[in-house]
Amino acid sequence: MGHIEVAHVDYYLPDGRALLGDISFRVGEGTVVALVGANGAGKTTLLRLMADELKPHSGTVTVTGALGVMPQFIGSVRDDQTVRDLLVSIAPAEIRAAARAVDEAELAIMERDDRAAQMSYAQALSDWADVRGYAAETLWDVCTMAALGLPYDRAQWRQVRTLSGGEQKRLVLEALLHGPDEVLLLDEPDNYLDVPGKQWLEKQLQETTKTVIFVSHDRELLARAAEKIVSVEPSPAGSDAWVHGAGFGTYHQARKERFERYEELRRRWDEKHAQLKRLVHDMQQYAARSDAMASRYQAAQTRLRKFEEAGPPPEPPREQDIRMRLRGGRTGMRAVTCKGLELSGVVKPFDLEVFYGERVAVLGPNGSGKSHFLRLLAGEKVAHTGQWSSARGSYPVISPRHMPGPS
């Protein structure tokens, strides 16, 4: 099993501003911990420091055990990586190296099919077996079946950009949660997952024996999966962190009580500050009358300087008052009308009417066409047949044969 220890970590942005200030916490073996905090507080940066993608400007980060990392964003519409490339990229280092050697040997034997190329290819396959590459492919077959409904031999050459965001997340989560890594860092693992996918993730985090630290803004996932909470609190001197040793259900009350103590801590700090300033003033007068007091005067100055450099206790964050106004211009009773609308290769023909004032949720499994439908309503060119109109105006039917397939 593995653990994570972050000790007195400072990290500065390129413009010199402090992002993280004196961060310290420990995640014990087999513990599932949630990293929470406001947007921009430094949660993703902290994960990257633990993943050794960034180096702290001071302090240390220690991770024991094999480490698996899932970034917040996986694929890109401009990315040509395949499902195999994606699975290899999150595999242990020895499998990544062996896979790269197999690819290079296959390319060499395609360019020149001589004895040397054949021997290199045979050695690459032998090395692939030695690092348990074929066992990894067996695991990947389970992962692609669970996430995509396809065996690995059919899914491995599919481009990642053709998968929905939820399919990408589920595929990586399947590989990491069932893989050999002992410590997992998951950046917003629930993003893009459909409802069954979120329920599956909750169950996996509840049952795993791995050490996991994850970032999420989903209160239900936090409440059901996190055993402890590491709270990252923004501050002008750099975000600091504190640990709530219980679940998310009691976190908000603990946070409120923590910051209610600020006034008392600030009062004590001000009293101590005034006491040290008086001491420095007195030692200055004594040192003016006696050279023997000069060292004590310097010591008092040093104490005051260090006390002021440490600064007062951090102020509690301001309460946010977020309000949403979901109103639009009213030009008629119907906001959206669909008649025989079919998203080519994704959604069968359907009829729909949405009236002003209604709140409609679009639900469905990952890859079922939810994002395609919303993109169509937003006016983007999405392959479809049938008719639809909205308050923004009617749009012509786009023939599927003039449009690329779904991505």
Buried (B, 14 or more C-beta within 10 A) or exposed (E): EBBBBBBEBBBBEEEEEBBBBBBBBBBBBBBBBBBBBEEEBBBBBBBBBBBEEBEBEEBEBEBBBBBBBBBBEBBEEEEEBBBBBBBBBBBBEEBBBBBEBBBEBBEBBEEEEEEEBBEBBEEBBEBBEEBBBEEBBEBBBBBBBBBBEBEBEBBBEBBBBBBBBBBBBBBBBBBBBBBBBBBBBBBBBBBBBBEEBBBBBBEBBEEBEBBBBBBBEBEEBBBBBBBBBBBBBBBEEBBBBBEBEEBBEEBEEBBEEBBEEBEEEBEEBEEEBEEBBEBBEBBBEBBEEEEEBBEBBEEBBEEBEEBEEEEBBBEBBEEEEEEEEEEEEEEEEEBBBBEEBBBBEBBEEEEEEBEBEEEEEEEEBBBBBBBBBEBBBEEEEBBBBBBBBBBEEEBEEBEBEEEEEBE
